[in-house]
């Protein structure tokens, strides 16, 4: 099978189910940004060592990549075709909440904003977090005009929280000092 089909040469593409839409359709903006997020998360995962405790995070990030494919399929589908999609729902949101709670239990409380950096993997967490927040904005724009699965926004919101606490935990695991935003009034 050829990679190119030439069917998109005039600026349209097919959603799951066959409906053709412009390539700048809000659905494509939403799932395209989630696709970018997936690539960034894969890059973060590839930059974590394959040893404890990082192997646990690597597995969680692999699970997240699966979840994002399922979520993207929902964003790329309208109408009756949704019934053929792989499962995605509250279980994936709960998964992230458990991961967040586990990590947060091991972190010291803070009352300041953290600044990105200290280690390349920590910075990558923050890059992923910001792309995740952009994904959320794109999905919310889509939801203004079209139906969006009710678990998509909560999942993306939790994922940005997970990426934030993972960045804090990686600072600890790599033995780097967190930087905080301290401002004068």
C-alpha positions in Angstrom: 0.0 0.0 0.0 1.3 3.4 -0.9 1.7 6.1 1.8 0.4 8.8 -0.5 -3.1 8.7 -1.9 -3.3 12.2 -3.5 -6.8 12.5 -2.1 -5.7 15.4 0.2 -4.0 17.4 -2.5 -6.9 19.9 -2.6 -6.8 20.6 1.1 -9.3 18.0 2.4 -9.0 14.8 4.3 -11.2 12.0 5.6 -12.4 11.5 9.1 -12.9 8.1 10.5 -16.1 7.0 8.8 -15.3 8.6 5.5 -16.6 12.2 5.8 -14.3 14.6 4.0 -13.4 17.9 5.7 -11.0 20.7 5.2 -7.5 20.1 6.6 -7.9 23.1 8.8 -11.2 21.8 10.3 -11.4 22.1 14.1 -11.3 18.3 14.4 -8.0 18.2 12.6 -6.6 21.0 14.7 -7.6 19.1 17.8 -6.3 15.6 16.9 -3.3 17.1 15.1 -2.2 18.9 18.3 -2.8 15.6 20.3 -0.6 13.9 17.7 2.1 16.5 18.4 1.7 15.9 22.1 2.2 12.1 21.5 5.4 12.8 19.6 6.7 15.0 22.5 5.7 12.4 25.1 7.5 9.7 23.1 10.6 11.9 23.0 10.4 12.4 26.8 10.0 8.6 27.3 13.0 8.0 25.0 15.1 10.3 27.2 14.4 8.5 30.4 16.9 5.8 31.5 15.8 2.2 31.4 16.3 1.6 35.1 14.4 2.1 38.3 12.6 4.4 39.1 12.4 5.6 35.5 11.2 2.4 34.0 7.9 2.9 35.9 7.5 6.3 34.3 8.5 4.9 30.9 5.7 2.3 31.2 3.1 4.9 32.3 4.1 7.1 29.3 3.7 4.1 27.0 0.2 3.6 28.4 -0.5 7.4 27.9 0.6 7.0 24.2 -2.0 4.3 23.8 -4.7 6.4 25.5 -3.8 9.4 23.2 -4.3 7.2 20.1 -7.7 6.1 21.5 -8.6 9.7 22.3 -7.4 10.9 18.9 -9.6 8.4 17.2 -12.6 9.9 19.0 -11.6 13.4 17.9 -11.3 12.2 14.3 -14.8 10.6 14.2 -18.3 12.0 13.8 -21.6 10.3 13.9 -22.3 6.5 13.9 -18.6 5.5 13.2 -17.9 6.1 17.0 -19.3 2.8 17.9 -16.4 1.0 16.1 -13.7 2.8 18.1 -11.5 1.2 20.8 -12.6 1.8 24.4 -11.8 5.1 26.0 -13.4 6.5 29.1 -13.3 7.2 32.8 -10.9 4.3 33.3 -8.2 6.2 31.6 -8.9 9.3 33.6 -8.8 7.3 36.8 -5.5 5.8 35.7 -3.9 9.2 35.5 -5.4 10.3 38.8 -3.8 7.2 40.5 -0.4 8.0 38.9 -0.6 11.6 40.0 -1.6 10.6 43.6 1.3 8.1 43.7 3.9 10.7 42.6 2.5 13.5 44.7 2.7 11.4 47.8 6.4 11.2 47.3 6.9 15.0 46.7 7.4 17.7 49.3 4.7 20.3 49.3 5.5 23.7 47.7 3.7 27.0 47.7 5.4 28.6 44.7 5.3 28.1 41.0 8.1 25.9 39.6 10.2 27.1 36.7 11.0 24.6 34.0 14.5 23.2 33.8 17.3 21.7 35.9 17.6 18.6 33.7 16.7 18.0 30.0 14.0 15.4 31.0 12.4 17.9 33.4 12.4 20.5 30.6 10.8 17.9 28.3 8.1 17.3 30.9 7.2 21.0 30.7 7.3 21.1 26.9 4.9 18.1 27.0 2.7 19.9 29.6 2.4 23.1 27.5 1.6 21.1 24.3 -1.0 19.3 26.4 -2.5 22.6 27.5 -2.7 23.7 23.8 -4.3 20.4 23.0 -6.9 21.1 25.6 -7.6 24.6 24.1 -8.0 23.0 20.6 -10.4 20.4 21.9 -12.4 23.0 23.7 -12.7 25.0 20.5 -13.8 21.9 18.7 -16.4 21.3 21.5 -17.9 24.7 20.9 -19.1 23.5 17.4 -19.1 19.7 17.5 -19.7 16.8 19.8 -16.7 15.7 21.8 -16.5 12.6 23.9 -17.1 13.6 27.6 -13.9 12.0 28.9 -11.6 13.7 26.4 -11.3 17.1 28.2 -10.9 15.6 31.7 -8.2 13.2 30.4 -6.2 15.9 28.8 -6.6 18.1 31.8 -5.3 15.3 34.1 -2.5 14.5 31.7 -1.1 18.1 32.0 -1.3 17.6 35.8 0.5 14.3 35.5 3.3 15.9 33.3 3.7 18.6 35.9 4.1 16.3 38.9 6.3 14.0 36.8 8.6 16.9 36.1 8.8 17.6 39.8 9.5 14.0 40.6 12.2 13.7 37.9 13.9 16.7 39.5 14.1 14.6 42.7 15.1 11.5 40.9 17.9 13.2 39.0 19.0 15.0 42.1 18.5 18.5 40.7 17.2 21.5 42.7 13.9 22.8 41.6 13.8 26.5 40.7 10.8 28.5 41.9 9.3 31.7 40.6 9.9 34.3 43.3 8.6 37.8 42.6 8.8 41.1 44.2 5.5 43.0 44.8 
